[in-house]
Amino acid sequence: MNIIRTYCSPDLEYLAVKCRPFKTASELCSILIVAIYISPRANAKLALEELYCMISLQMNNNPEAAVIMAGDFNHVELKAVFPKFHRYINFPTRDNNTLDQVYCNIPGAYKAVAAPHLGMSDHISVNLIPVYKPLICRYKTNHQNCTDQLAGVFLDIFNLSLQLATVPVSLKTSIIVPVPKKSAVTCLNDYRPVALTPVIMKCFERIVLKHIKNIIPAGLDQYQFTYRENRPQVVRIGDNTSSTLVLNTGTPQGCVLSPALFTLFTSDCSAIHSTNTIVKFADDTTIVGLIFGQ
């Protein structure tokens, strides 16, 4: 969690933080939470102007973020400056008045439920129950229809690729999306590159992998080479995409075949001296040896 701005005046008080919970939906880059208090005697116009400037700036800098504004607004209505935000509390929070409110730029994200007040507070508590359904869970396709239509096409492509010992460049292209390792990013090393590869290629690789496991490594050289070379790669952040970089070495990240191929590539890396030991884990190799003095 990272505090991005605080503000305090007779008309408005707020604390704005940005975070990225571990189980955040993939379509949301981060979550911006703003705790707000507007006093009953505040100048509503000045308070709304300050909120509008701050929220607009953050939404421009984080266009794929979820924005949640919650607090005691008294009688100030945010819909005047944020018409596309959705209001979630529709019940009284103090006596017969709805003074506390939650606004969010995502429709149907939460269900608000009244709860008892805390301590000596004269406002009730509000439980926000997440009901947001990620995009990946919203759409269902008829997989059987897709199978009937595409099976023959994929069969021809896969067989031709094997016969010619080549893989189409379009199927080897990957998109690298930097994902923050922690909520507060301070340098490039705080990002983890995640490679997005074509789904068609993943299907092809699963078929090839079954055959690879049943044959000796010597018969794989030709296919390994064509699989490794001429692989375009771009980096995408939001709506911005970098120029293309073509790779000709290594095994591509995010591919089904990569773990098996990397194991074959490095299988002959073994200790030849009795005092040396090589320990391998994933793509890390550690050499342990005894050093003799002169």
C-alpha positions as CSV (number, residue, x, y, z in Angstrom):
1,M,0.0,0.0,0.0
2,N,1.3,3.5,-0.9
3,I,0.0,6.8,0.3
4,I,-0.3,9.1,-2.7
5,R,-1.9,12.2,-1.3
6,T,-3.3,13.7,1.9
7,Y,-5.4,16.9,2.2
8,C,-6.9,18.9,5.1
9,S,-8.9,22.1,5.0
10,P,-12.0,23.5,6.6
11,D,-14.0,22.2,3.6
12,L,-12.4,18.9,2.9
13,E,-10.2,16.2,4.5
14,Y,-9.0,13.1,2.7
15,L,-6.4,10.4,2.6
16,A,-5.7,8.7,-0.7
17,V,-3.8,5.4,-1.0
18,K,-3.0,3.0,-3.9
19,C,-2.7,-0.7,-3.5
20,R,-2.8,-3.9,-5.5
21,P,-4.2,-6.9,-3.5
22,F,-2.8,-10.3,-4.4
23,K,-6.2,-11.5,-5.8
24,T,-7.0,-8.4,-7.8
25,A,-8.8,-9.1,-11.1
26,S,-6.3,-9.1,-14.0
27,E,-8.2,-6.3,-15.8
28,L,-7.5,-3.9,-12.8
29,C,-3.9,-2.6,-12.6
30,S,-4.5,-1.3,-9.0
31,I,-7.1,0.0,-6.5
32,L,-7.2,3.6,-5.4
33,I,-9.0,4.1,-2.1
34,V,-9.9,7.6,-0.8
35,A,-11.2,8.1,2.7
36,I,-13.2,11.4,2.8
37,Y,-14.7,13.7,5.3
38,I,-16.7,16.8,4.4
39,S,-18.0,18.8,7.4
40,P,-21.7,20.0,7.6
41,R,-20.5,23.7,7.2
42,A,-18.1,23.0,4.3
43,N,-18.2,24.9,1.1
44,A,-19.5,22.1,-1.2
45,K,-18.2,23.8,-4.4
46,L,-14.6,24.1,-3.1
47,A,-14.6,20.6,-1.7
48,L,-15.9,19.1,-5.0
49,E,-13.4,21.0,-7.0
50,E,-10.4,19.7,-5.0
51,L,-11.7,16.1,-5.1
52,Y,-12.4,16.4,-8.9
53,C,-8.8,17.6,-9.6
54,M,-7.2,14.9,-7.5
55,I,-9.3,12.0,-8.7
56,S,-9.1,13.1,-12.3
57,L,-5.3,13.2,-12.1
58,Q,-5.1,9.7,-10.6
59,M,-7.5,8.2,-13.1
60,N,-5.4,9.7,-15.9
61,N,-2.2,8.2,-14.5
62,N,-3.9,4.9,-13.7
63,P,-6.7,4.4,-16.4
64,E,-7.2,0.7,-15.5
65,A,-7.5,1.2,-11.8
66,A,-10.6,0.8,-9.6
67,V,-11.4,4.0,-7.7
68,I,-13.3,3.7,-4.4
69,M,-14.3,6.9,-2.5
70,A,-15.8,6.3,1.0
71,G,-16.5,8.5,4.0
72,D,-18.8,11.0,5.6
73,F,-20.0,13.3,2.9
74,N,-22.9,14.9,5.0
75,H,-25.2,16.4,2.4
76,V,-22.6,16.9,-0.5
77,E,-23.5,14.8,-3.6
78,L,-20.5,13.6,-5.6
79,K,-22.7,12.7,-8.6
80,A,-22.4,16.4,-9.6
81,V,-18.8,16.0,-10.6
82,F,-18.5,12.3,-11.0
83,P,-21.7,11.3,-12.9
84,K,-20.3,7.9,-14.0
85,F,-19.5,6.8,-10.5
86,H,-21.9,4.4,-8.8
87,R,-23.3,5.0,-5.3
88,Y,-23.7,1.9,-3.1
89,I,-25.3,3.0,0.1
90,N,-29.1,3.4,-0.1
91,F,-30.0,3.3,3.6
92,P,-29.7,5.8,6.5
93,T,-26.3,5.9,8.3
94,R,-27.2,8.4,11.0
95,D,-30.7,8.6,12.4
96,N,-32.9,9.0,9.2
97,N,-30.1,10.6,7.1
98,T,-27.7,9.0,4.6
99,L,-24.6,10.9,5.4
100,D,-22.0,8.2,4.7
101,Q,-21.5,7.0,1.2
102,V,-19.3,4.8,-1.0
103,Y,-18.7,5.7,-4.7
104,C,-16.9,3.5,-7.2
105,N,-16.1,3.7,-10.9
106,I,-17.1,0.0,-11.4
107,P,-20.7,-0.9,-11.5
108,G,-21.9,-3.8,-9.3
109,A,-18.6,-4.0,-7.4
110,Y,-20.0,-4.2,-3.9
111,K,-23.2,-4.8,-1.9
112,A,-23.5,-2.5,1.1
113,V,-25.0,-4.0,4.3
114,A,-25.8,-2.0,7.4
115,A,-24.0,-3.0,10.6
116,P,-24.0,-1.8,14.3
117,H,-22.0,1.3,15.1
118,L,-18.5,1.1,16.6
119,G,-17.9,2.4,20.1
120,M,-19.4,5.8,20.8
121,S,-19.9,6.7,17.1
122,D,-23.4,8.1,16.2
123,H,-23.0,6.6,12.7
124,I,-23.6,3.0,11.9
125,S,-21.0,0.8,10.3
126,V,-21.3,-0.4,6.7
127,N,-20.0,-3.7,5.5
128,L,-19.0,-3.8,1.8
129,I,-19.4,-7.3,0.4
130,P,-17.5,-7.8,-2.9
131,V,-19.8,-9.0,-5.7
132,Y,-17.6,-8.0,-8.6
133,K,-17.2,-10.7,-11.2
134,P,-13.9,-10.6,-13.2
135,L,-14.2,-10.3,-17.0
136,I,-12.8,-13.8,-17.5
137,C,-15.8,-15.2,-15.5
138,R,-18.5,-13.2,-17.3
139,Y,-18.5,-14.6,-20.7
140,K,-19.2,-18.2,-21.6
141,T,-18.5,-19.6,-25.0
142,N,-19.9,-22.7,-26.6
143,H,-16.6,-24.7,-26.7
144,Q,-18.2,-27.5,-28.7
145,N,-19.1,-25.2,-31.5
146,C,-15.6,-23.8,-31.5
147,T,-14.1,-27.2,-31.6
148,D,-16.2,-28.3,-34.6
149,Q,-15.3,-25.2,-36.6
150,L,-11.6,-25.0,-35.8
151,A,-10.4,-28.6,-35.4
152,G,-9.8,-29.1,-39.1
153,V,-8.0,-25.8,-39.5
154,F,-5.7,-26.4,-36.6
155,L,-5.0,-29.9,-37.8
156,D,-3.8,-28.7,-41.1
157,I,-1.6,-25.9,-39.5
158,F,-0.1,-28.3,-37.0
159,N,0.7,-31.0,-39.5
160,L,2.2,-28.6,-42.0
161,S,4.3,-27.0,-39.3
162,L,5.7,-30.4,-38.3
163,Q,6.3,-31.5,-41.9
164,L,8.2,-28.3,-42.8
165,A,10.0,-28.2,-39.4
166,T,9.1,-24.6,-38.9
167,V,6.7,-22.6,-36.7
168,P,4.8,-19.5,-38.0
169,V,6.3,-16.3,-36.6
170,S,2.8,-15.2,-35.6
171,L,2.5,-18.2,-33.3
172,K,5.9,-17.5,-31.7
173,T,5.1,-13.8,-30.9
174,S,4.8,-13.0,-27.2
175,I,3.6,-9.9,-25.3
176,I,5.5,-9.1,-22.1
177,V,3.3,-7.4,-19.5
178,P,5.2,-6.0,-16.4
179,V,3.3,-7.0,-13.2
180,P,4.3,-5.3,-9.9
181,K,5.9,-7.6,-7.4
182,K,4.8,-5.3,-4.6
183,S,2.3,-2.5,-4.1
184,A,4.9,0.3,-3.9
185,V,7.0,0.2,-7.1
186,T,10.3,2.2,-6.9
187,C,12.4,0.7,-9.7
188,L,12.3,-1.6,-12.7
189,N,13.3,-4.6,-10.7
190,D,10.0,-4.3,-8.8
191,Y,8.3,-5.6,-11.9
192,R,7.9,-9.3,-12.8
193,P,7.7,-9.8,-16.6
194,V,4.8,-12.1,-17.6
195,A,4.8,-13.4,-21.1
196,L,1.4,-13.8,-23.0
197,T,1.7,-16.3,-25.8
198,P,-1.0,-17.4,-28.4
199,V,-3.5,-19.9,-27.1
200,I,-3.2,-21.8,-30.4
201,M,0.5,-22.3,-29.8
202,K,-0.2,-23.7,-26.3
203,C,-2.5,-26.3,-27.8
204,F,0.2,-27.2,-30.4
205,E,2.9,-27.4,-27.7
206,R,0.8,-29.8,-25.6
207,I,0.6,-32.2,-28.5
208,V,4.3,-32.0,-29.3
209,L,5.2,-32.4,-25.6
210,K,3.6,-35.8,-25.5
211,H,5.9,-36.9,-28.3
212,I,9.0,-35.3,-26.9
213,K,8.6,-37.3,-23.7
214,N,8.7,-40.6,-25.7
215,I,11.8,-40.0,-27.9
216,I,15.5,-39.3,-27.3
217,P,16.9,-35.8,-27.1
218,A,19.0,-36.4,-30.3
219,G,15.9,-36.4,-32.4
220,L,14.8,-33.0,-31.3
221,D,17.6,-30.7,-32.5
222,Q,15.9,-29.5,-35.7
223,Y,12.6,-28.7,-33.9
224,Q,14.3,-27.1,-31.0
225,F,16.2,-24.7,-33.3
226,T,13.2,-23.6,-35.4
227,Y,11.3,-23.2,-32.2
228,R,13.9,-20.9,-30.6
229,E,14.8,-18.7,-33.5
230,N,13.0,-15.6,-34.9
231,R,10.7,-15.1,-32.0
232,P,9.2,-11.5,-31.9
233,Q,8.6,-10.0,-28.5
234,V,7.0,-6.7,-27.4
235,V,6.4,-5.1,-24.0
236,R,2.9,-3.7,-23.3
237,I,2.0,-1.3,-20.5
238,G,-1.7,-0.2,-20.6
239,D,-2.4,1.0,-24.1
240,N,1.3,1.5,-25.0
241,T,3.3,-1.1,-26.8
242,S,7.1,-1.1,-27.4
243,S,8.9,-1.7,-30.6
244,T,9.5,-5.4,-31.5
245,L,12.6,-7.3,-30.4
246,V,13.4,-10.5,-32.1
247,L,15.0,-13.3,-29.9
248,N,17.0,-16.2,-31.3
249,T,18.2,-17.9,-28.1
250,G,16.8,-19.4,-25.0
251,T,13.4,-20.9,-24.4
252,P,10.4,-18.5,-24.4
253,Q,8.7,-17.7,-21.1
254,G,5.0,-18.7,-20.8
255,C,5.2,-21.7,-23.2
256,V,4.2,-25.2,-22.5
257,L,7.3,-26.7,-24.1
258,S,9.8,-24.4,-22.4
259,P,10.4,-26.4,-19.2
260,A,11.0,-29.6,-21.1
261,L,13.2,-28.0,-23.7
262,F,15.3,-26.1,-21.1
263,T,15.8,-29.4,-19.3
264,L,17.1,-31.0,-22.5
265,F,19.3,-28.0,-23.4
266,T,21.0,-28.1,-20.0
267,S,21.0,-31.9,-19.5
268,D,24.7,-32.2,-20.5
269,C,25.7,-29.6,-17.9
270,S,27.1,-32.0,-15.3
271,A,30.1,-32.1,-13.0
272,I,33.2,-34.0,-14.4
273,H,35.3,-33.7,-11.3
274,S,34.7,-35.8,-8.2
275,T,35.0,-32.8,-5.9
276,N,32.3,-30.7,-7.8
277,T,28.6,-30.9,-7.5
278,I,26.0,-29.2,-9.6
279,V,22.6,-28.4,-8.2
280,K,19.8,-27.3,-10.6
281,F,16.4,-25.9,-9.8
282,A,14.2,-24.5,-12.6
283,D,16.5,-22.0,-14.4
284,D,19.0,-21.7,-11.6
285,T,22.2,-23.7,-11.5
286,T,24.6,-23.7,-8.5
287,I,28.1,-25.2,-8.7
288,V,29.6,-26.4,-5.4
289,G,33.2,-27.4,-5.4
290,L,36.2,-28.0,-3.2
291,I,39.0,-25.4,-3.8
292,F,42.6,-26.6,-3.1
293,G,45.3,-24.2,-2.0
294,Q,48.6,-24.1,-3.9
